[in-house]
């Protein structure tokens, strides 16, 4: 079986596939902080893809564990940000069995 994400991963963000995550993550974060007293909490990003949401959250002080089943997507995610000083962990796994 072909790993379609292996083909898609290198161009995923360039072709706009992460646009939704990039636009909605700040709004969800703002809602969680203002309405749910969520400030300073942790996040689990299931199906993180190339890491758009995980990067945003980590850069805003959230402790993030980001999981994806595709090693190619995670390779892109890991290469997209310097995690020094951030609480951001990338994991490969199948979210159906976590």
MOPAC internal coordinates of N, CA, C and O (Angstrom, degrees):
PM7 1SCF
backbone

  N    0.0000 0     0.00 0     0.00 0    0    0    0
  C    1.4464 1     0.00 0     0.00 0    1    0    0
  C    1.5309 1   108.81 1     0.00 0    2    1    0
  O    1.2310 1   120.73 1   -45.77 1    3    2    1
  N    1.2906 1   116.21 1   134.23 1    3    2    1
  C    1.4560 1   122.37 1   179.43 1    5    3    2
  C    1.5219 1   110.19 1   -74.78 1    6    5    3
  O    1.2310 1   120.99 1   -44.47 1    7    6    5
  N    1.3162 1   115.72 1   135.53 1    7    6    5
  C    1.4581 1   120.48 1   174.57 1    9    7    6
  C    1.5248 1   107.17 1   -86.94 1   10    9    7
  O    1.2310 1   120.54 1   -82.75 1   11   10    9
  N    1.3133 1   116.56 1    97.25 1   11   10    9
  C    1.4654 1   121.48 1  -177.08 1   13   11   10
  C    1.5225 1   111.76 1   -61.84 1   14   13   11
  O    1.2310 1   120.50 1   148.80 1   15   14   13
  N    1.3218 1   116.65 1   -31.20 1   15   14   13
  C    1.4615 1   118.94 1   178.68 1   17   15   14
  C    1.5196 1   112.00 1   -67.90 1   18   17   15
  O    1.2310 1   120.03 1   154.30 1   19   18   17
  N    1.3168 1   117.56 1   -25.70 1   19   18   17
  C    1.4696 1   120.06 1   176.52 1   21   19   18
  C    1.5247 1   109.76 1   -63.26 1   22   21   19
  O    1.2310 1   120.25 1   144.48 1   23   22   21
  N    1.3121 1   117.12 1   -35.52 1   23   22   21
  C    1.4570 1   121.56 1   178.26 1   25   23   22
  C    1.5326 1   111.85 1   -78.21 1   26   25   23
  O    1.2310 1   120.66 1   144.85 1   27   26   25
  N    1.3096 1   116.35 1   -35.15 1   27   26   25
  C    1.4537 1   121.95 1  -174.80 1   29   27   26
  C    1.5340 1   113.56 1   -83.12 1   30   29   27
  O    1.2310 1   120.17 1   147.45 1   31   30   29
  N    1.3181 1   117.29 1   -32.55 1   31   30   29
  C    1.4719 1   121.56 1  -172.47 1   33   31   30
  C    1.5217 1   114.64 1   -51.38 1   34   33   31
  O    1.2310 1   118.73 1   132.61 1   35   34   33
  N    1.3423 1   120.03 1   -47.39 1   35   34   33
  C    1.4663 1   119.16 1  -176.73 1   37   35   34
  C    1.5327 1   114.79 1   -65.13 1   38   37   35
  O    1.2310 1   120.24 1   158.13 1   39   38   37
  N    1.3230 1   117.15 1   -21.87 1   39   38   37
  C    1.4714 1   119.60 1  -177.45 1   41   39   38
  C    1.5278 1   113.22 1  -115.49 1   42   41   39
  O    1.2310 1   120.13 1  -179.09 1   43   42   41
  N    1.3040 1   117.36 1     0.91 1   43   42   41
  C    1.4644 1   123.75 1  -173.49 1   45   43   42
  C    1.5266 1   112.60 1   -49.34 1   46   45   43
  O    1.2310 1   120.40 1   127.87 1   47   46   45
  N    1.3228 1   116.85 1   -52.13 1   47   46   45
  C    1.4621 1   119.35 1  -177.46 1   49   47   46
  C    1.5205 1   111.88 1   -77.61 1   50   49   47
  O    1.2310 1   119.83 1   145.78 1   51   50   49
  N    1.3124 1   117.93 1   -34.22 1   51   50   49
  C    1.4747 1   120.69 1   179.64 1   53   51   50
  C    1.5176 1   112.84 1   -62.53 1   54   53   51
  O    1.2310 1   120.34 1   148.00 1   55   54   53
  N    1.3353 1   116.95 1   -32.00 1   55   54   53
  C    1.4662 1   119.22 1  -179.04 1   57   55   54
  C    1.5253 1   112.62 1   -94.15 1   58   57   55
  O    1.2310 1   120.65 1  -171.21 1   59   58   57
  N    1.3296 1   116.37 1     8.79 1   59   58   57
  C    1.4564 1   120.34 1   172.98 1   61   59   58
  C    1.5138 1   116.95 1    88.92 1   62   61   59
  O    1.2310 1   119.85 1  -169.61 1   63   62   61
  N    1.3189 1   117.89 1    10.39 1   63   62   61
  C    1.4569 1   120.32 1  -177.92 1   65   63   62
  C    1.5294 1   112.68 1   -68.90 1   66   65   63
  O    1.2310 1   119.57 1   158.82 1   67   66   65
  N    1.3195 1   118.43 1   -21.18 1   67   66   65
  C    1.4702 1   121.60 1   179.55 1   69   67   66
  C    1.5226 1   111.96 1   -94.82 1   70   69   67
  O    1.2310 1   119.95 1  -178.69 1   71   70   69
  N    1.3143 1   117.70 1     1.31 1   71   70   69
  C    1.4637 1   121.17 1  -175.80 1   73   71   70
  C    1.5279 1   113.10 1   -58.12 1   74   73   71
  O    1.2310 1   120.46 1   139.28 1   75   74   73
  N    1.3212 1   116.72 1   -40.72 1   75   74   73
  C    1.4659 1   119.30 1  -179.17 1   77   75   74
  C    1.5258 1   110.36 1   -63.37 1   78   77   75
  O    1.2310 1   120.53 1   131.54 1   79   78   77
  N    1.3257 1   116.58 1   -48.46 1   79   78   77
  C    1.4682 1   120.43 1   179.46 1   81   79   78
  C    1.5216 1   110.88 1   -60.17 1   82   81   79
  O    1.2310 1   120.51 1   139.14 1   83   82   81
  N    1.3180 1   116.62 1   -40.86 1   83   82   81
  C    1.4597 1   120.46 1  -179.49 1   85   83   82
  C    1.5232 1   112.03 1   -66.25 1   86   85   83
  O    1.2310 1   119.93 1   147.01 1   87   86   85
  N    1.3141 1   117.73 1   -32.99 1   87   86   85
  C    1.4647 1   119.72 1  -178.21 1   89   87   86
  C    1.5219 1   113.00 1   -85.71 1   90   89   87
  O    1.2310 1   119.38 1   146.27 1   91   90   89
  N    1.3051 1   118.79 1   -33.73 1   91   90   89
  C    1.4609 1   120.48 1  -174.14 1   93   91   90
  C    1.5309 1   112.54 1   -88.34 1   94   93   91
  O    1.2310 1   119.24 1   151.93 1   95   94   93
  N    1.3117 1   119.06 1   -28.07 1   95   94   93
  C    1.4640 1   120.88 1  -176.60 1   97   95   94
  C    1.5274 1   112.41 1   -57.91 1   98   97   95
  O    1.2310 1   118.55 1   131.36 1   99   98   97
  N    1.3335 1   120.38 1   -48.64 1   99   98   97
  C    1.4736 1   118.82 1   178.58 1  101   99   98
  C    1.5272 1   113.08 1   -60.19 1  102  101   99
  O    1.2310 1   120.16 1   144.53 1  103  102  101
  N    1.3108 1   117.29 1   -35.47 1  103  102  101
  C    1.4665 1   120.42 1  -179.44 1  105  103  102
  C    1.5250 1   111.57 1   -69.96 1  106  105  103
  O    1.2310 1   120.56 1   139.23 1  107  106  105
  N    1.3259 1   116.54 1   -40.77 1  107  106  105
  C    1.4662 1   120.09 1   177.46 1  109  107  106
  C    1.5291 1   109.84 1   -65.48 1  110  109  107
  O    1.2310 1   120.70 1   137.62 1  111  110  109
  N    1.3169 1   116.26 1   -42.38 1  111  110  109
  C    1.4639 1   121.75 1   179.11 1  113  111  110
  C    1.5290 1   110.30 1   -60.47 1  114  113  111
  O    1.2310 1   120.22 1   133.10 1  115  114  113
  N    1.3190 1   117.18 1   -46.90 1  115  114  113
  C    1.4639 1   121.30 1   179.88 1  117  115  114
  C    1.5294 1   110.74 1   -61.50 1  118  117  115
  O    1.2310 1   120.43 1   137.14 1  119  118  117
  N    1.3228 1   116.78 1   -42.86 1  119  118  117
  C    1.4637 1   120.70 1   178.01 1  121  119  118
  C    1.5239 1   110.69 1   -61.79 1  122  121  119
  O    1.2310 1   120.48 1   133.77 1  123  122  121
  N    1.3234 1   116.68 1   -46.23 1  123  122  121
  C    1.4614 1   120.97 1  -178.22 1  125  123  122
  C    1.5236 1   111.17 1   -62.58 1  126  125  123
  O    1.2310 1   120.20 1   139.78 1  127  126  125
  N    1.3016 1   117.23 1   -40.22 1  127  126  125
  C    1.4697 1   120.31 1   179.01 1  129  127  126
  C    1.5198 1   112.21 1   -69.47 1  130  129  127
  O    1.2310 1   120.29 1   137.71 1  131  130  129
  N    1.3086 1   117.05 1   -42.29 1  131  130  129
  C    1.4662 1   119.46 1  -173.78 1  133  131  130
  C    1.5240 1   113.55 1   -80.79 1  134  133  131
  O    1.2310 1   119.88 1   148.47 1  135  134  133
  N    1.3030 1   117.84 1   -31.53 1  135  134  133
  C    1.4684 1   120.44 1  -174.13 1  137  135  134
  C    1.5178 1   114.20 1  -107.31 1  138  137  135
  O    1.2310 1   120.18 1   154.80 1  139  138  137
  N    1.3208 1   117.27 1   -25.20 1  139  138  137
  C    1.4606 1   119.98 1  -172.02 1  141  139  138
  C    1.5275 1   113.39 1  -116.41 1  142  141  139
  O    1.2310 1   119.90 1  -172.93 1  143  142  141
  N    1.3409 1   117.80 1     7.07 1  143  142  141
  C    1.4604 1   122.39 1  -177.05 1  145  143  142
  C    1.5248 1   110.64 1    49.69 1  146  145  143
  O    1.2310 1   120.63 1  -130.60 1  147  146  145
  N    1.3088 1   116.40 1    49.40 1  147  146  145
  C    1.4558 1   123.33 1  -173.08 1  149  147  146
  C    1.5286 1   112.89 1   -91.20 1  150  149  147
  O    1.2310 1   120.13 1   176.98 1  151  150  149
  N    1.3109 1   117.36 1    -3.02 1  151  150  149
  C    1.4588 1   122.31 1  -174.91 1  153  151  150
  C    1.5252 1   112.27 1   -52.25 1  154  153  151
  O    1.2310 1   120.90 1   -48.04 1  155  154  153
  N    1.3300 1   115.88 1   131.96 1  155  154  153
  C    1.4543 1   121.65 1   175.84 1  157  155  154
  C    1.5082 1   114.93 1    80.75 1  158  157  155
  O    1.2310 1   119.78 1  -163.60 1  159  158  157
  N    1.2726 1   118.02 1    16.40 1  159  158  157
  C    1.4619 1   122.03 1  -176.24 1  161  159  158
  C    1.5178 1   111.82 1   -93.17 1  162  161  159
  O    1.2310 1   121.51 1     3.55 1  163  162  161
  N    1.3067 1   114.71 1  -176.45 1  163  162  161
  C    1.4583 1   122.44 1   179.71 1  165  163  162
  C    1.5292 1   110.16 1  -107.62 1  166  165  163
  O    1.2310 1   121.46 1   -21.90 1  167  166  165
  N    1.3522 1   114.81 1   158.10 1  167  166  165
  C    1.4687 1   119.80 1   178.47 1  169  167  166
  C    1.5188 1   109.47 1  -134.55 1  170  169  167
  O    1.2310 1   121.37 1   -34.95 1  171  170  169
  N    1.3068 1   114.98 1   145.05 1  171  170  169
  C    1.4535 1   122.97 1   173.50 1  173  171  170
  C    1.5191 1   106.27 1  -115.88 1  174  173  171
  O    1.2310 1   120.53 1   -63.43 1  175  174  173
  N    1.3261 1   116.60 1   116.57 1  175  174  173
  C    1.4634 1   122.09 1  -177.91 1  177  175  174
  C    1.5259 1   107.76 1  -101.76 1  178  177  175
  O    1.2310 1   120.93 1   -80.68 1  179  178  177
  N    1.3251 1   115.82 1    99.32 1  179  178  177
  C    1.4599 1   121.58 1  -179.01 1  181  179  178
  C    1.5160 1   110.07 1   -87.81 1  182  181  179
  O    1.2310 1   120.58 1   -52.14 1  183  182  181
  N    1.3184 1   116.51 1   127.86 1  183  182  181
  C    1.4608 1   120.83 1  -176.04 1  185  183  182
  C    1.5126 1   109.82 1    72.12 1  186  185  183
  O    1.2310 1   120.61 1  -131.69 1  187  186  185
  N    1.3212 1   116.43 1    48.31 1  187  186  185
  C    1.4690 1   122.03 1  -171.52 1  189  187  186
  C    1.5187 1   114.47 1   -68.86 1  190  189  187
  O    1.2310 1   119.42 1   164.32 1  191  190  189
  N    1.3132 1   118.71 1   -15.68 1  191  190  189
  C    1.4655 1   120.40 1  -179.78 1  193  191  190
  C    1.5083 1   111.25 1    57.97 1  194  193  191
  O    1.2310 1   120.33 1    52.02 1  195  194  193
  N    1.3107 1   116.97 1  -127.98 1  195  194  193
  C    1.4645 1   120.96 1  -178.71 1  197  195  194
  C    1.5319 1   112.05 1   -86.09 1  198  197  195
  O    1.2310 1   120.02 1  -175.64 1  199  198  197
  N    1.3152 1   117.56 1     4.36 1  199  198  197
  C    1.4523 1   121.47 1   169.04 1  201  199  198
  C    1.5081 1   118.08 1    90.72 1  202  201  199
  O    1.2310 1   119.03 1  -160.73 1  203  202  201
  N    1.3035 1   119.46 1    19.27 1  203  202  201
  C    1.4667 1   121.18 1  -176.75 1  205  203  202
  C    1.5265 1   112.00 1   -57.29 1  206  205  203
  O    1.2310 1   119.89 1   130.76 1  207  206  205
  N    1.3136 1   117.82 1   -49.24 1  207  206  205
  C    1.4691 1   120.44 1  -179.54 1  209  207  206
  C    1.5198 1   111.26 1   -68.99 1  210  209  207
  O    1.2310 1   120.43 1   136.50 1  211  210  209
  N    1.3217 1   116.78 1   -43.50 1  211  210  209
  C    1.4621 1   120.98 1  -179.38 1  213  211  210
  C    1.5235 1   110.99 1   -59.87 1  214  213  211
  O    1.2310 1   120.28 1   137.42 1  215  214  213
  N    1.3160 1   117.08 1   -42.58 1  215  214  213
  C    1.4670 1   120.62 1   178.71 1  217  215  214
  C    1.5258 1   110.94 1   -61.84 1  218  217  215
  O    1.2310 1   120.71 1   133.11 1  219  218  217
  N    1.3141 1   116.26 1   -46.89 1  219  218  217
  C    1.4562 1   119.98 1  -178.32 1  221  219  218
  C    1.5277 1   110.33 1   -61.01 1  222  221  219
  O    1.2310 1   120.78 1   131.41 1  223  222  221
  N    1.3252 1   116.11 1   -48.59 1  223  222  221
  C    1.4597 1   120.31 1  -178.77 1  225  223  222
  C    1.5275 1   111.61 1   -61.48 1  226  225  223
  O    1.2310 1   120.15 1   133.45 1  227  226  225
  N    1.3285 1   117.33 1   -46.55 1  227  226  225
  C    1.4585 1   121.14 1  -179.68 1  229  227  226
  C    1.5271 1   111.04 1   -61.20 1  230  229  227
  O    1.2310 1   120.57 1   140.53 1  231  230  229
  N    1.3166 1   116.52 1   -39.47 1  231  230  229
  C    1.4663 1   120.25 1   178.34 1  233  231  230
  C    1.5250 1   113.18 1   -69.24 1  234  233  231
  O    1.2310 1   120.47 1   167.75 1  235  234  233
  N    1.3245 1   116.71 1   -12.25 1  235  234  233
  C    1.4561 1   121.46 1   178.30 1  237  235  234
  C    1.5277 1   111.84 1  -111.14 1  238  237  235
  O    1.2310 1   120.67 1  -155.01 1  239  238  237
  N    1.3274 1   116.33 1    24.99 1  239  238  237
  C    1.4529 1   121.78 1   170.79 1  241  239  238
  C    1.5079 1   117.27 1    84.97 1  242  241  239
  O    1.2310 1   119.80 1  -172.09 1  243  242  241
  N    1.3211 1   118.00 1     7.91 1  243  242  241
  C    1.4585 1   121.09 1   179.25 1  245  243  242
  C    1.5253 1   108.80 1   -88.85 1  246  245  243
  O    1.2310 1   120.61 1   -40.59 1  247  246  245
  N    1.3172 1   116.45 1   139.41 1  247  246  245
  C    1.4587 1   121.93 1   173.93 1  249  247  246
  C    1.5288 1   107.56 1   -82.31 1  250  249  247
  O    1.2310 1   120.23 1   -61.40 1  251  250  249
  N    1.3322 1   117.16 1   118.60 1  251  250  249
  C    1.4600 1   121.38 1  -170.16 1  253  251  250
  C    1.5337 1   111.43 1  -122.75 1  254  253  251
  O    1.2310 1   120.99 1   -45.19 1  255  254  253
  N    1.3217 1   115.72 1   134.81 1  255  254  253
  C    1.4550 1   122.99 1   165.32 1  257  255  254
  C    1.5217 1   105.38 1  -113.57 1  258  257  255
  O    1.2310 1   120.90 1   -58.84 1  259  258  257
  N    1.3279 1   115.88 1   121.16 1  259  258  257
  C    1.4645 1   121.61 1  -176.61 1  261  259  258
  C    1.5261 1   109.08 1  -114.32 1  262  261  259
  O    1.2310 1   120.75 1   -51.75 1  263  262  261
  N    1.3148 1   116.16 1   128.25 1  263  262  261
  C    1.4673 1   122.10 1  -174.07 1  265  263  262
  C    1.5228 1   110.11 1  -124.68 1  266  265  263
  O    1.2310 1   121.05 1   -44.10 1  267  266  265
  N    1.3311 1   115.61 1   135.90 1  267  266  265
  C    1.4589 1   121.52 1   173.21 1  269  267  266
  C    1.5220 1   108.14 1  -146.33 1  270  269  267
  O    1.2310 1   120.28 1   -28.59 1  271  270  269
  N    1.3059 1   117.06 1   151.41 1  271  270  269
  C    1.4608 1   120.85 1   179.57 1  273  271  270
  C    1.5207 1   112.79 1   -83.03 1  274  273  271
  O    1.2310 1   120.22 1   160.46 1  275  274  273
  N    1.3164 1   117.18 1   -19.54 1  275  274  273
  C    1.4638 1   121.11 1  -175.63 1  277  275  274
  C    1.5295 1   111.61 1   -90.33 1  278  277  275
  O    1.2310 1   120.14 1   -63.07 1  279  278  277
  N    1.3212 1   117.33 1   116.93 1  279  278  277
  C    1.4593 1   118.93 1   177.34 1  281  279  278
  C    1.5313 1   112.13 1   -63.32 1  282  281  279
  O    1.2310 1   120.07 1   150.32 1  283  282  281
  N    1.3142 1   117.47 1   -29.68 1  283  282  281
  C    1.4598 1   120.94 1  -179.95 1  285  283  282
  C    1.5246 1   111.88 1   -71.39 1  286  285  283
  O    1.2310 1   120.44 1   140.82 1  287  286  285
  N    1.3272 1   116.77 1   -39.18 1  287  286  285
  C    1.4595 1   119.69 1   176.03 1  289  287  286
  C    1.5285 1   109.87 1   -65.14 1  290  289  287
  O    1.2310 1   120.49 1   137.94 1  291  290  289
  N    1.3226 1   116.66 1   -42.06 1  291  290  289
  C    1.4666 1   119.93 1   179.10 1  293  291  290
  C    1.5245 1   111.94 1   -66.32 1  294  293  291
  O    1.2310 1   120.17 1   146.23 1  295  294  293
  N    1.3004 1   117.27 1   -33.77 1  295  294  293
  C    1.4635 1   120.27 1   175.98 1  297  295  294
  C    1.5246 1   110.05 1   -60.49 1  298  297  295
  O    1.2310 1   120.66 1   136.69 1  299  298  297
  N    1.3204 1   116.35 1   -43.31 1  299  298  297
  C    1.4684 1   120.67 1   176.59 1  301  299  298
  C    1.5298 1   110.32 1   -64.90 1  302  301  299
  O    1.2310 1   120.57 1   136.53 1  303  302  301
  N    1.3203 1   116.52 1   -43.47 1  303  302  301
  C    1.4636 1   120.81 1  -178.92 1  305  303  302
  C    1.5273 1   110.77 1   -61.75 1  306  305  303
  O    1.2310 1   120.63 1   132.24 1  307  306  305
  N    1.3118 1   116.39 1   -47.76 1  307  306  305
  C    1.4691 1   120.24 1  -178.66 1  309  307  306
  C    1.5302 1   111.75 1   -62.05 1  310  309  307
  O    1.2310 1   120.49 1   146.01 1  311  310  309
  N    1.3080 1   116.68 1   -33.99 1  311  310  309
  C    1.4586 1   120.70 1  -179.38 1  313  311  310
  C    1.5140 1   114.09 1   -82.18 1  314  313  311
  O    1.2310 1   120.38 1   174.78 1  315  314  313
  N    1.3302 1   116.88 1    -5.22 1  315  314  313
  C    1.4622 1   120.35 1  -174.03 1  317  315  314
  C    1.5245 1   114.21 1   -91.38 1  318  317  315
  O    1.2310 1   119.89 1   172.95 1  319  318  317
  N    1.3218 1   117.82 1    -7.05 1  319  318  317
  C    1.4613 1   120.12 1  -175.08 1  321  319  318
  C    1.5188 1   110.21 1  -155.69 1  322  321  319
  O    1.2310 1   121.24 1   -36.70 1  323  322  321
  N    1.3156 1   115.23 1   143.30 1  323  322  321
  C    1.4603 1   121.76 1   172.45 1  325  323  322
  C    1.5199 1   106.14 1   -87.01 1  326  325  323
  O    1.2310 1   119.97 1   -65.16 1  327  326  325
  N    1.3163 1   117.66 1   114.84 1  327  326  325
  C    1.4604 1   121.09 1  -174.00 1  329  327  326
  C    1.5300 1   113.44 1   -86.72 1  330  329  327
  O    1.2310 1   120.06 1  -179.78 1  331  330  329
  N    1.3283 1   117.49 1     0.22 1  331  330  329
  C    1.4726 1   118.31 1   177.63 1  333  331  330
  C    1.5217 1   109.20 1   -60.02 1  334  333  331
  O    1.2310 1   121.36 1   -50.94 1  335  334  333
  N    1.3220 1   115.01 1   129.06 1  335  334  333
  C    1.4553 1   120.68 1  -179.83 1  337  335  334
  C    1.5189 1   114.00 1    85.31 1  338  337  335
  O    1.2310 1   120.23 1   175.68 1  339  338  337
  N    1.3193 1   117.16 1    -4.32 1  339  338  337
  C    1.4632 1   121.31 1   179.02 1  341  339  338
  C    1.5218 1   109.92 1  -111.37 1  342  341  339
  O    1.2310 1   120.64 1   -25.47 1  343  342  341
  N    1.2927 1   116.39 1   154.53 1  343  342  341
  C    1.4522 1   121.19 1   174.03 1  345  343  342
  C    1.5302 1   107.48 1  -100.02 1  346  345  343
  O    1.2310 1   121.37 1   -99.24 1  347  346  345
  N    1.3270 1   114.99 1    80.76 1  347  346  345
  C    1.4618 1   121.69 1  -176.50 1  349  347  346
  C    1.5186 1   108.80 1  -137.13 1  350  349  347
  O    1.2310 1   121.26 1   -59.01 1  351  350  349
  N    1.3135 1   115.20 1   120.99 1  351  350  349
  C    1.4545 1   121.79 1  -179.28 1  353  351  350
  C    1.5181 1   109.07 1  -122.51 1  354  353  351
  O    1.2310 1   120.81 1   -50.28 1  355  354  353
  N    1.3348 1   116.06 1   129.72 1  355  354  353
  C    1.4690 1   121.94 1   176.88 1  357  355  354
  C    1.5246 1   108.12 1   -99.91 1  358  357  355
  O    1.2310 1   120.28 1   -44.92 1  359  358  357
  N    1.3267 1   117.06 1   135.08 1  359  358  357
  C    1.4615 1   122.20 1   178.10 1  361  359  358
  C    1.5253 1   109.59 1  -135.31 1  362  361  359
  O    1.2310 1   121.56 1   -38.76 1  363  362  361
  N    1.3147 1   114.62 1   141.24 1  363  362  361
  C    1.4668 1   118.93 1   173.11 1  365  363  362
  C    1.5170 1   107.75 1   -96.80 1  366  365  363
  O    1.2310 1   120.83 1   -48.41 1  367  366  365
  N    1.3181 1   116.02 1   131.59 1  367  366  365
  C    1.4557 1   119.85 1   178.77 1  369  367  366
  C    1.5090 1   110.97 1  -178.64 1  370  369  367
  O    1.2310 1   122.09 1   -15.99 1  371  370  369
  N    1.3116 1   113.61 1   164.01 1  371  370  369
  C    1.4569 1   123.03 1   177.91 1  373  371  370
  C    1.5173 1   108.12 1   -94.05 1  374  373  371
  O    1.2310 1   119.84 1   -66.15 1  375  374  373
  N    1.3152 1   117.91 1   113.85 1  375  374  373
  C    1.4636 1   120.62 1  -175.38 1  377  375  374
  C    1.5363 1   112.45 1   -65.86 1  378  377  375
  O    1.2310 1   120.41 1   165.47 1  379  378  377
  N    1.3024 1   116.82 1   -14.53 1  379  378  377
  C    1.4578 1   119.42 1   179.08 1  381  379  378
  C    1.5276 1   112.21 1   -73.30 1  382  381  379
  O    1.2310 1   120.15 1   164.28 1  383  382  381
  N    1.3329 1   117.33 1   -15.72 1  383  382  381
  C    1.4713 1   120.02 1  -177.16 1  385  383  382
  C    1.5198 1   112.82 1  -120.31 1  386  385  383
  O    1.2310 1   120.51 1  -167.46 1  387  386  385
  N    1.3289 1   116.62 1    12.54 1  387  386  385
  C    1.4697 1   119.72 1  -179.89 1  389  387  386
  C    1.4982 1   109.67 1   -80.28 1  390  389  387
  O    1.2310 1   120.10 1   180.00 1  391  390  389

